[in-house]
């Protein structure tokens, strides 16, 4: 099959002929020049979805050299843009939002370029985000450092999905493209589908929205099926940090309250309700630990800090464990580390 460059979209039946995207020479913190590929052929299992490059949607040039690492990413992080759920599904609308995101990231946040590696519009168009991400994905052995999730930008491919999905599900076109994109990225980099996560798994954020986040086990399952590597339900669901906020209640909240008390924030009362005292204490804790955002939510950034704190009131830690294990099956001294806390908290969060 003749595969050749056809303007601005890369798809299953087209490839590039050795021109760096945008004419950029990208150097990484570890590696050197990205060398163009003379030809590219899709892997044996999954074909690449059509992807619109930065030049095609008229992206601005980065303000500095984009870092490229001579290593493969190990996970995918799913985001939503938290923008209106527009009904214009055209390619033009998708390119418009891509430009708005880049302007916001560069002009308001001071980043060198768009933060995410790829964006999926409401109409299901896949757009390259940060410059070089498409080129490097095709190579399958390097990674363009993004700015979509602090602590994960060197290790994770970030995919933004246009819209807000707290109470609504993404359109079918978004879902289909996300599934195809994740399958292709997993194939290129050897990423296990179980390593597809949401932004809130690593930060204290509502992103990618409650409804979208609840769909991630399905996404892992469907991506695994696309790769011919079926997952069982337990693997697809996997343990995750529960996101706690003012309307939250239950054993995970009570555990957090005891852990906050263990850290010296004794005004918190362990009543299993995320009340105002709890919200104030969480903000104080985040500020003391220099969290990226002091917002009063307990998610993938604050939980690991709480459960690994040293020198706190161990009686309160024991009470936190008891809140999560009412049958007394696990003692505080028996908890080996972060992953066991995550498992206990995740199980308590899903308890009927």
C-alpha positions in Angstrom: 0.0 0.0 0.0 1.3 3.4 -0.9 1.6 5.5 2.3 2.5 9.1 1.8 2.0 12.5 3.3 -1.4 14.0 2.4 -1.3 17.5 3.9 -2.4 17.7 7.5 -4.0 14.6 8.7 -2.4 11.3 9.6 -4.6 8.3 9.2 -4.4 4.5 8.8 -3.5 4.8 5.2 -1.1 7.8 5.2 2.4 8.4 6.6 5.1 11.0 6.6 8.2 11.3 4.6 10.8 12.8 6.9 9.9 16.4 7.7 10.0 17.5 11.3 6.6 18.8 12.4 6.6 22.6 12.1 10.3 22.5 11.2 11.2 22.1 14.9 14.4 20.6 16.2 13.3 19.1 19.5 16.0 18.2 22.0 15.3 16.5 25.3 16.7 16.5 28.8 18.3 13.2 28.0 18.3 12.7 24.2 19.3 14.7 21.2 17.8 15.3 17.8 14.6 13.6 16.8 15.4 12.0 13.5 12.6 11.9 10.9 11.3 8.5 9.8 11.5 7.8 6.1 8.3 5.8 6.3 5.9 4.6 8.9 3.7 1.6 8.9 1.0 0.9 11.5 1.6 -2.0 13.9 0.1 -5.4 13.2 -2.8 -5.0 15.6 -4.2 -1.5 15.8 -4.3 1.3 13.2 -3.8 4.9 14.1 -6.9 7.1 14.0 -6.6 10.2 11.8 -4.7 12.9 13.7 -4.6 16.6 12.8 -1.1 18.0 13.3 -0.3 21.4 14.9 0.5 23.1 11.6 -2.9 22.1 10.3 -4.9 23.7 13.1 -2.7 26.8 13.0 -1.0 26.3 16.3 1.4 29.0 17.6 5.1 28.1 17.7 6.3 27.1 21.2 8.0 29.8 23.2 11.0 27.5 24.0 12.4 24.1 23.0 10.0 21.3 23.7 11.6 18.6 25.9 11.7 15.1 24.5 12.8 12.2 26.6 14.5 9.1 25.3 12.2 6.8 27.1 8.7 5.5 26.7 5.7 6.8 28.7 4.2 4.2 31.0 0.6 5.4 31.3 -2.2 7.5 29.7 -4.0 10.2 31.6 -7.5 11.2 30.5 -8.8 14.8 31.0 -11.8 16.8 30.1 -11.4 20.5 29.1 -14.2 21.7 31.4 -15.5 23.8 28.6 -19.1 24.1 27.3 -20.6 21.0 25.7 -21.1 22.6 22.4 -23.3 21.2 19.7 -21.0 22.2 16.8 -19.2 19.0 16.0 -17.3 20.4 13.0 -13.6 20.2 12.4 -13.5 24.0 12.6 -15.0 24.0 16.0 -12.4 21.5 17.2 -9.5 23.5 15.8 -11.0 26.7 17.4 -11.0 25.1 20.9 -7.5 23.8 20.4 -6.3 27.4 19.7 -8.2 28.7 22.7 -6.6 26.1 25.0 -3.1 26.9 23.6 -3.7 30.6 24.2 -4.8 30.0 27.8 -1.9 27.6 28.5 0.8 29.9 27.0 -0.6 33.4 27.9 -2.3 32.7 31.3 -0.3 29.8 32.7 3.0 30.8 31.2 3.7 27.4 29.6 5.9 27.0 26.5 3.1 25.3 24.5 -0.2 23.5 24.9 0.0 21.3 28.0 -1.6 18.1 26.8 -0.2 15.8 24.1 -3.5 15.3 22.2 -7.0 16.8 22.2 -10.2 15.1 21.1 -12.9 17.5 20.0 -16.7 17.1 20.6 -17.0 16.0 17.0 -14.4 13.2 17.4 -11.5 15.0 15.7 -8.1 14.1 17.2 -5.7 17.0 17.3 -2.0 17.1 18.2 -1.6 19.2 21.3 2.0 19.9 22.3 4.3 20.2 19.3 6.2 17.0 18.4 3.8 14.7 20.2 2.6 13.2 16.9 6.0 12.7 15.5 7.3 11.0 18.6 4.3 8.8 19.0 4.9 7.4 15.5 8.5 6.5 16.6 7.2 4.6 19.6 10.4 5.0 21.7 10.4 8.6 23.0 8.0 10.9 24.8 7.3 14.6 24.5 7.1 16.1 28.0 3.7 17.8 28.6 2.3 20.0 31.3 -1.0 18.4 31.8 -0.4 16.7 35.3 2.4 17.7 37.6 4.5 14.7 38.5 3.4 12.7 35.5 4.4 14.8 32.5 7.6 12.8 31.8 5.8 9.5 32.3 2.3 9.9 30.9 0.6 10.8 27.6 -2.1 13.4 28.3 -5.4 13.3 26.3 -7.8 16.2 26.7 -11.5 15.6 25.7 -13.5 18.6 24.8 -16.4 19.2 27.2 -17.5 18.9 30.8 -18.5 15.4 31.9 -19.5 15.8 35.6 -23.1 14.8 34.9 -23.1 14.0 31.2 -21.4 11.3 29.2 -19.1 12.1 26.3 -20.6 11.9 22.8 -20.2 8.6 21.0 -17.7 10.2 18.6 -15.5 11.3 21.5 -15.6 7.8 23.1 -14.8 6.0 19.8 -11.8 8.2 19.1 -10.6 8.1 22.7 -10.8 4.3 22.6 -8.9 4.1 19.3 -6.3 6.6 20.4 -5.6 4.8 23.7 -5.3 1.5 21.9 -2.9 2.9 19.4 -0.8 4.6 22.1 -0.8 1.4 24.2 0.4 -0.5 21.2 3.1 2.0 20.2 4.6 2.2 23.7 3.7 -1.2 25.2 1.5 0.4 27.8 -0.9 -2.0 29.6 -4.6 -0.9 29.4 -4.7 -1.0 33.2 -2.5 2.0 33.1 -5.2 4.3 31.6 -6.2 6.6 34.4 -7.9 9.9 35.1 -6.4 13.2 36.1 -7.9 12.9 39.6 -5.9 9.7 40.2 -2.8 12.0 40.6 -4.2 15.4 41.6 -6.9 17.0 43.7 -9.2 17.7 40.9 -12.7 17.0 39.6 -11.2 16.2 36.1 -12.2 14.3 34.0 -15.7 14.6 35.6 -17.6 12.1 37.7 -19.4 10.5 34.7 -16.4 10.2 32.5 -14.2 8.9 35.4 -16.8 6.2 36.1 -16.4 5.1 32.5 -12.7 4.4 32.7 -13.0 0.7 33.7 -15.1 0.3 30.5 -12.4 2.2 28.5 -9.7 -0.1 29.8 -11.8 -3.2 28.9 -12.5 -2.0 25.4 -8.9 -0.9 24.8 -7.7 -4.3 26.0 -10.2 -6.0 23.7 -8.9 -4.0 20.8 -5.4 -5.2 21.6 -6.5 -8.8 21.9 -5.7 -8.8 25.6 -9.0 -9.2 27.5 -9.2 -7.9 31.1 -11.3 -9.3 33.9 -13.6 -6.9 35.8 -11.3 -6.6 38.8 -8.3 -5.6 36.7 -10.4 -3.1 34.7 -11.7 -1.5 37.8 -8.4 -1.3 39.8 -8.0 0.4 43.1 -8.0 4.2 43.0 -8.0 7.1 45.4 -11.6 8.3 46.2 -12.2 12.0 45.5 -13.6 13.7 48.6 -15.4 17.0 48.5 -17.9 18.9 50.6 -20.9 16.7 49.6 -19.0 13.5 50.4 -19.8 11.2 53.3 -18.9 7.7 54.5 -16.0 5.7 55.8 -13.4 7.2 53.5 -14.3 10.7 54.8 -14.0 9.4 58.4 -10.6 7.9 57.6 -9.5 11.2 56.2 -10.7 13.0 59.3 -8.7 10.8 61.6 -5.6 11.2 59.4 -6.0 15.0 59.5 -6.2 14.8 63.3 -3.1 12.6 63.2 -1.4 15.4 61.4 -2.3 17.8 64.2 -5.5 19.4 62.8 -7.5 18.4 65.8 -10.4 20.8 65.2 -11.7 18.2 62.7 -14.4 16.0 64.2 -14.6 12.4 62.8 -18.3 12.3 61.9 -18.0 10.8 58.3 -19.3 14.0 56.8 -17.2 16.4 54.7 -18.2 19.4 56.7 -16.8 22.9 56.8 -14.3 22.1 59.5 -13.0 19.3 57.4 -12.8 21.5 54.3 -10.8 24.2 56.3 -8.4 21.5 57.6 -7.8 20.1 54.2 -6.9 23.6 52.9 -4.6 24.1 55.8 -2.9 20.7 55.2 -2.5 21.4 51.5 -1.0 24.8 52.2 1.4 23.4 54.7 2.5 20.7 52.2 2.7 23.2 49.3 0.2 21.4 47.2 -0.1 22.7 43.6 -3.6 23.9 44.2 -5.1 24.6 47.6 -8.8 23.8 46.9 -10.1 21.7 49.8 -10.5 18.5 47.7 -8.8 15.2 48.8 -7.7 13.3 45.7 -4.7 11.8 44.1 -2.3 14.4 45.4 -3.4 14.8 49.0 -4.2 11.1 49.8 -0.6 9.9 49.4 0.6 12.6 51.6 -1.9 11.8 54.3 -1.3 8.1 54.4 2.5 8.3 54.4 2.9 11.1 57.0 5.4 10.3 59.7 5.4 11.1 63.4 1.6 11.7 63.7 -0.8 10.4 66.3 -0.8 6.7 65.8 -4.0 6.2 67.7 -5.7 8.4 65.1 -4.1 6.4 62.3 -5.4 3.2 63.9 -8.9 4.7 64.0 -8.6 5.6 60.3 -7.9 2.0 59.6 -10.8 0.9 61.7 -13.1 3.2 59.7 -12.1 1.4 56.6 -12.2 -2.1 58.0 -15.1 -2.4 60.4 -14.5 -6.1 60.7 -11.1 -5.4 62.2 -9.3 -7.6 59.6 -6.4 -5.1 59.1 -4.5 -3.4 61.9 -2.6 -0.1 61.3 0.7 -1.8 62.0 -0.1 -4.3 59.3 -0.5 -1.8 56.5 2.6 -2.0 54.3 2.3 1.3 52.4 0.5 3.5 50.0 -0.9 0.8 47.7 -2.6 -1.0 50.6 -4.2 2.3 51.8 -5.4 2.9 48.2 -7.0 -0.6 48.2 -8.7 -0.1 51.5 -10.0 3.4 50.6 -11.1 2.3 47.1 -13.0 -0.7 48.6 -14.7 1.5 51.2 -15.6 4.1 48.6 -17.5 1.4 46.6 -19.0 -0.3 49.6 -22.9 -0.4 49.4 
